[in-house]
Amino acid sequence: MLWILFMRWSADWGGIQIYGCTLLLLAVSLWVMVRTPSFLYRFHLLSIALLLGSVFFFLRETLHLMPAVIWFSSEWTLASSVGFLAAALLRWPPLQIAGLSLGLLIGDAMSAY
């Protein structure tokens, strides 16, 4: 329900438009990170999120250079590659959601730069 409410809200910050869904994803990811029982799991989640963000950014920038890798479309290739990587590296579903959300937010922030 919150997702629908936050979809319509946006703010302009330094020429970059930030949508409410972004803040909701960040809040859910941080909530999962705080509730993670061990410091090592938190560190693992953060490192996987950085890896997923880097892979997302790399594929987004270079996928048009290697069309043989594209499965159905470039969006499908991006989503499935990052999703399979998150599923393989994180076992617990809340950690998968948090890692994937943080990774995609990091990848979007890298491409906004």
N, C-alpha and C positions, 0 to 999 in steps of 0.2 A: 504494500500500500504506500509506503514511504517513497518507493521508487517512482510511482506515478506523480506524487506531489512534487518531488524534487526535479522531475524532468522539465518542468516549465520555468523553473527559477534559473537565472544566470546572472553573473556579475562580470564586469570588465575590470581587469587588473593589469595595468601596464600594457595595454594594447592586446592582451590575451583574454579571450572570453572563457570563463570558468563556469561550467554547468553544475547544478546542484547534485546531479548523479555522481559527479567526481568526488564531491565532499562526502556523499553517502558511502561510496566505495572505500574511500580513505578511512572513514570512521569505522566501518565494519572490519576492515583489515587491521586497524590498530586495536580494536576490541579483541579480535582473535589473537593478536600478538600478545596482548596483555594477559589473556587467559591461558596462554600456553604455559605448561607447568615448568619447563626447564629453560635456563638461559641458552643452552646449546640448541634447543629446538627453535628458539627465537632467532638466534644467529643464523641457523640453517635456513629458516624461512626468509630472512632478509637477504641472504646470499643467493637463494634460489630466485627471489623476486628480482634482484639485480641481473641475474643470468637471463631470466625470461624477458626482462625489459631490453637487454642488449640484443638478444636473438630477434625479438619483435622489431626493433629499430633496424637491425642489419637486414632482415628479410624485406622490410618495408622499403628500404632504400635501394636494394640490389636485386629484387625479384624480377624487375623488368629486364635485367641484363641476362638472365638465365631462364628463358621461357620453357625449357624442357622440364624444369622442376615443378611448374605450375600444374596442379591436379585438375580442378574444375575452373577456378578463378583465383586471382591473387588473394582475395579476401579469405576464400576457403583454405588456401594453402597456409596463410598466416595463422588463422584460427586453429586449424588442425595441428600444425607444427608446435605452436606454443602450448596448446591444450594437451597434446600427447606428452610433451616434455614435462609439464606440470604434474600430470598424472603419474608419470614414471618416477619423478624425483620426490614427491610428497605423498605420503600414505593416507593421512587423516583428511577426510573431505573438507572440514573447515579450514585446515591449513592450505589445501589446494585452492579453495576459493580466495583466501587471503593472499596467497602467493601469486596467483594469477591476476588478481585485481591490482595488487601493488606493482607487479611486473608490467602490466599494460599501462598503468598510470606513469611509470618510469619511462617506458618506451614512448608514450605520447609526449612527455616532457622533453625527452631527448630530441624528438623530431620537431618540437615547437621551437627549439633553439636554432 
